[in-house]
Amino acid sequence: MNIRAVDLNLLPVFDALVRHRNVSLAARELDLSQSAASSALARLRVLLGDALFVRTGKGLTPTPRAKALAQPISEILERIKEQVTTHTEFAASTSARSFTLCLTDVGAYVLWPRILRAVAARAPHVRLEMTSVSQVDLAAALPDGHVDVAVGSFPELPESLFQRRLFDRRYVFLVSERHPLRGQQMTLRQFAETPQVIVRMSSGIQECMDDALQQHGLVRKHVVEMPSFLMVLPMIERGEYGAMLPGMLAEQFGRLGAFCVLELPVKIPESTIRMYWHRRSKDDPGSAWLRQVIVEELGETEAGS
């Protein structure tokens, strides 16, 4: 028998007939007309090559073939019902599930350790894997299931993705303790004339600063562009260069050496750090648990950093 030729809608009809031994009662349970139930029984007889039920004074009596099929079909239907209708909770304390997160280089440096600790404290056997934006096409990786959650500022991602705001990220200017501007409140001109290491991001913050300078007839003259914030420290340590960085990253760098954080000379928009996920994982208990952990750990805690 070709299983693809089997109409699985016939199985509940068979199960109801076994239990009720009456076409009318089976039809009522399944919300079918009596003629539709009779038609389904006729199709079952053709499919299985057996009468299945014969009329007696006690109603429909199952044939030996029907009796042999009754329990297996009932168990199959019960398993399907359990899987479809039962909401499986995520047991964090015992689960050994794996999740993949995507973060920027700043997120990997500053946020990833916090996420790891928060998850490990609640679910010691859950495994987290991280990928970076440079390694995946995030707009495709979320729908495809290669990434479960992305954390960062990704304004170019499609609006069809689910997202939740975590915190707003401000920017500061980081220089060495040996820099001439250390401890000062920079003017806009001083900022423009200071040699700088620039990292351009999807948030467009560097472009916002360029626009602000242009409105005052200024431009950054001495610039070295680099692909990652994690590469700027050797340049800043020399004492000549500075860099506009996310405040939380500047704070982390400040713990590694003699650096000074300066306020920017002009107000630029903060970038919003969000959590993104696809609708395929919206109702998955494990994914929902992970998202809640991230919200509890990161939500609003970095505001003003």
C-alpha positions as CSV (number, residue, x, y, z in Angstrom):
1,M,0.0,0.0,0.0
2,N,1.3,3.5,-0.9
3,I,1.0,5.4,2.3
4,R,0.8,8.7,0.4
5,A,-2.5,7.4,-1.0
6,V,-4.0,7.0,2.5
7,D,-6.3,9.7,3.6
8,L,-5.4,10.2,7.2
9,N,-8.8,11.9,7.8
10,L,-10.3,8.5,7.7
11,L,-8.6,7.3,10.9
12,P,-10.7,9.4,13.3
13,V,-13.8,8.0,11.6
14,F,-12.5,4.4,12.1
15,D,-11.7,5.1,15.8
16,A,-15.1,6.6,16.5
17,L,-16.9,3.7,14.8
18,V,-14.9,1.2,16.9
19,R,-16.0,3.0,20.1
20,H,-19.6,3.8,19.3
21,R,-20.5,0.9,17.0
22,N,-23.0,3.3,15.4
23,V,-22.6,5.5,12.3
24,S,-24.9,8.2,13.6
25,L,-23.1,8.5,17.0
26,A,-19.7,8.5,15.3
27,A,-20.8,11.2,12.9
28,R,-22.1,13.4,15.8
29,E,-18.8,13.1,17.7
30,L,-16.8,14.2,14.6
31,D,-19.3,16.9,13.6
32,L,-20.0,15.1,10.3
33,S,-23.2,14.3,8.5
34,Q,-24.4,10.7,8.6
35,S,-23.9,10.4,4.9
36,A,-20.3,11.7,5.2
37,A,-19.5,9.2,7.9
38,S,-21.0,6.3,5.8
39,S,-19.0,7.5,2.8
40,A,-15.8,7.5,4.9
41,L,-16.6,3.9,6.1
42,A,-17.0,2.8,2.5
43,R,-13.6,4.3,1.6
44,L,-12.0,2.5,4.5
45,R,-13.4,-0.8,3.3
46,V,-12.0,-0.3,-0.2
47,L,-8.6,0.9,1.2
48,L,-8.2,-2.0,3.6
49,G,-9.9,-4.7,1.6
50,D,-12.2,-5.7,4.5
51,A,-15.8,-5.1,5.6
52,L,-14.4,-3.8,8.9
53,F,-17.9,-3.6,10.5
54,V,-20.9,-5.8,10.0
55,R,-24.5,-5.1,11.1
56,T,-25.9,-7.2,13.9
57,G,-28.6,-6.9,16.4
58,K,-26.2,-5.0,18.7
59,G,-25.2,-2.5,16.0
60,L,-22.0,-2.5,14.1
61,T,-19.7,-5.4,15.1
62,P,-15.9,-5.1,14.2
63,T,-14.4,-7.8,12.0
64,P,-11.2,-9.5,13.2
65,R,-9.2,-7.1,11.0
66,A,-10.9,-4.1,12.6
67,K,-10.2,-5.4,16.0
68,A,-6.6,-5.8,15.2
69,L,-6.3,-2.2,13.9
70,A,-8.4,-0.6,16.7
71,Q,-5.7,-0.2,19.4
72,P,-2.8,0.8,17.1
73,I,-5.0,3.5,15.4
74,S,-6.2,4.7,18.7
75,E,-2.7,5.1,20.0
76,I,-1.5,6.9,16.9
77,L,-4.4,9.4,17.2
78,E,-3.7,9.9,20.9
79,R,0.0,10.6,20.2
80,I,-0.9,13.1,17.5
81,K,-3.3,14.8,19.9
82,E,-0.7,15.1,22.6
83,Q,1.9,16.5,20.3
84,V,-0.5,19.0,18.7
85,T,-2.5,20.2,21.7
86,T,-0.2,19.9,24.6
87,H,2.0,22.9,25.3
88,T,5.4,21.6,26.3
89,E,7.1,23.7,28.9
90,F,10.9,24.3,28.8
91,A,12.7,22.6,31.7
92,A,15.6,25.0,32.0
93,S,17.3,23.1,34.9
94,T,17.6,19.9,33.0
95,S,17.5,20.9,29.3
96,A,20.6,20.2,27.2
97,R,19.4,22.2,24.3
98,S,21.6,24.4,22.1
99,F,20.9,28.0,21.0
100,T,22.8,30.2,18.5
101,L,23.0,33.9,19.0
102,C,24.3,36.6,16.7
103,L,26.1,39.7,18.1
104,T,28.3,42.5,16.8
105,D,31.9,42.7,17.9
106,V,30.9,45.1,20.7
107,G,28.2,42.8,21.8
108,A,30.6,39.9,21.8
109,Y,33.0,41.8,24.0
110,V,30.6,43.4,26.4
111,L,27.3,41.6,26.4
112,W,28.2,37.9,25.5
113,P,29.8,37.2,28.9
114,R,26.8,38.5,30.7
115,I,24.4,36.4,28.6
116,L,26.6,33.3,29.2
117,R,26.6,33.8,33.0
118,A,22.8,34.5,33.1
119,V,22.0,31.4,31.2
120,A,24.4,29.2,33.1
121,A,23.0,30.3,36.4
122,R,19.5,29.1,35.3
123,A,20.2,26.3,32.9
124,P,23.6,24.7,33.5
125,H,23.3,22.1,30.7
126,V,22.1,24.5,28.0
127,R,24.7,25.2,25.4
128,L,25.1,28.6,23.7
129,E,26.9,29.3,20.5
130,M,27.7,32.7,19.1
131,T,28.2,33.9,15.5
132,S,29.0,37.4,14.4
133,V,27.3,39.6,11.8
134,S,30.3,39.2,9.5
135,Q,29.9,35.4,9.4
136,V,26.2,35.2,8.5
137,D,23.5,37.0,6.4
138,L,21.4,37.8,9.4
139,A,18.3,38.6,7.4
140,A,18.4,35.0,6.1
141,A,19.9,33.3,9.1
142,L,16.9,34.1,11.4
143,P,14.2,32.7,9.1
144,D,16.3,29.7,8.2
145,G,16.9,28.8,11.9
146,H,20.7,29.1,11.8
147,V,20.4,31.9,14.4
148,D,17.8,31.9,17.2
149,V,18.3,35.4,18.5
150,A,20.2,38.4,17.4
151,V,21.2,41.3,19.7
152,G,22.5,44.6,18.4
153,S,21.5,47.6,16.4
154,F,20.4,46.3,13.0
155,P,18.1,48.9,11.4
156,E,18.5,47.3,8.0
157,L,16.7,44.1,9.1
158,P,13.2,43.6,7.7
159,E,10.3,44.9,9.8
160,S,8.7,41.4,9.6
161,L,11.0,40.1,12.2
162,F,9.9,40.3,15.9
163,Q,12.0,42.7,17.9
164,R,12.2,44.1,21.4
165,R,14.1,47.1,22.7
166,L,16.7,46.4,25.3
167,F,18.5,49.7,25.9
168,D,19.8,52.9,24.3
169,R,23.5,53.2,23.7
170,R,25.3,56.5,24.0
171,Y,28.8,57.4,22.6
172,V,31.9,58.9,24.1
173,F,35.4,59.8,23.0
174,L,38.2,57.6,24.3
175,V,41.8,58.9,24.4
176,S,45.0,57.9,26.2
177,E,45.9,59.5,29.5
178,R,48.8,61.0,27.6
179,H,46.6,62.7,25.1
180,P,46.6,66.5,25.1
181,L,42.8,66.7,25.5
182,R,42.6,64.4,28.5
183,G,40.3,65.8,31.2
184,Q,39.0,68.6,29.0
185,Q,35.6,69.4,27.5
186,M,36.4,69.3,23.8
187,T,35.2,71.9,21.4
188,L,33.8,70.8,18.1
189,R,36.9,72.2,16.3
190,Q,39.2,70.3,18.7
191,F,37.2,67.1,18.0
192,A,37.5,67.6,14.2
193,E,41.3,68.3,14.4
194,T,42.1,65.3,16.6
195,P,43.5,62.3,14.7
196,Q,40.8,59.6,15.0
197,V,40.3,55.9,14.5
198,I,36.9,55.4,13.0
199,V,34.7,52.2,12.8
200,R,31.6,52.6,10.7
201,M,28.6,50.5,11.8
202,S,25.1,49.7,10.6
203,S,23.7,52.1,13.2
204,G,25.1,55.1,11.2
205,I,26.5,56.9,14.2
206,Q,29.7,58.0,12.5
207,E,27.7,59.4,9.6
208,C,25.6,61.4,12.2
209,M,28.8,62.9,13.5
210,D,30.0,63.7,10.0
211,D,26.7,65.5,9.4
212,A,27.0,67.5,12.6
213,L,30.5,68.6,11.7
214,Q,29.5,69.6,8.2
215,Q,26.8,71.8,9.6
216,H,29.5,73.9,11.2
217,G,31.8,73.8,8.2
218,L,34.1,71.2,9.8
219,V,35.4,67.8,8.7
220,R,37.6,65.2,10.4
221,K,41.0,65.6,8.7
222,H,43.1,62.8,10.2
223,V,41.2,59.6,10.0
224,V,42.2,55.9,10.1
225,E,39.2,53.6,9.3
226,M,39.2,50.1,10.8
227,P,36.7,47.2,10.6
228,S,36.3,46.5,14.3
229,F,36.2,48.4,17.5
230,L,38.4,45.7,19.0
231,M,41.3,46.9,16.9
232,V,41.4,50.6,18.1
233,L,43.3,50.2,21.4
234,P,46.8,49.9,20.0
235,M,46.2,53.2,18.0
236,I,44.8,55.0,21.0
237,E,47.6,53.8,23.3
238,R,50.2,55.7,21.3
239,G,48.7,59.0,22.7
240,E,47.9,60.8,19.4
241,Y,44.7,59.2,18.3
242,G,41.2,59.1,19.8
243,A,38.1,57.1,18.9
244,M,34.4,57.6,19.3
245,L,33.1,54.5,21.0
246,P,30.0,53.1,22.6
247,G,30.1,54.1,26.3
248,M,29.9,50.6,27.6
249,L,32.9,49.5,25.5
250,A,34.9,52.6,26.5
251,E,34.2,51.6,30.1
252,Q,35.5,48.1,29.5
253,F,38.6,49.4,27.7
254,G,39.3,51.8,30.6
255,R,39.8,48.8,32.9
256,L,42.6,47.5,30.7
257,G,44.9,50.5,30.7
258,A,45.4,54.3,31.1
259,F,42.6,55.8,29.1
260,C,40.4,58.8,29.6
261,V,36.7,59.1,28.6
262,L,35.6,62.5,27.2
263,E,32.1,63.7,26.4
264,L,31.4,64.4,22.8
265,P,31.2,68.1,21.9
266,V,27.9,67.8,20.2
267,K,24.8,65.7,20.9
268,I,24.2,62.8,18.5
269,P,21.4,60.3,18.6
270,E,21.8,57.3,20.8
271,S,21.5,53.9,19.0
272,T,19.0,51.5,20.2
273,I,20.1,47.9,21.0
274,R,17.3,45.4,20.3
275,M,16.7,41.7,20.3
276,Y,15.5,40.2,17.1
277,W,13.9,36.8,16.4
278,H,11.7,35.2,13.7
279,R,8.1,34.1,13.9
280,R,9.2,30.4,13.6
281,S,10.5,30.6,17.2
282,K,7.8,33.0,18.6
283,D,5.9,30.3,20.4
284,D,8.7,27.8,21.1
285,P,9.0,27.5,24.9
286,G,12.8,27.2,24.9
287,S,13.3,30.2,22.6
288,A,10.8,32.2,24.7
289,W,12.7,31.3,27.9
290,L,16.0,32.4,26.3
291,R,14.6,35.7,25.2
292,Q,13.2,36.4,28.7
293,V,16.6,35.7,30.3
294,I,18.2,38.2,27.9
295,V,15.6,40.8,28.7
296,E,16.1,40.3,32.5
297,E,19.9,40.6,32.1
298,L,20.2,43.4,29.6
299,G,16.9,45.2,29.4
300,E,17.5,48.9,30.3
301,T,20.6,48.1,32.4
302,E,22.9,49.8,30.0
303,A,20.9,53.0,29.5
304,G,23.2,56.0,29.7
305,S,26.3,53.9,29.1
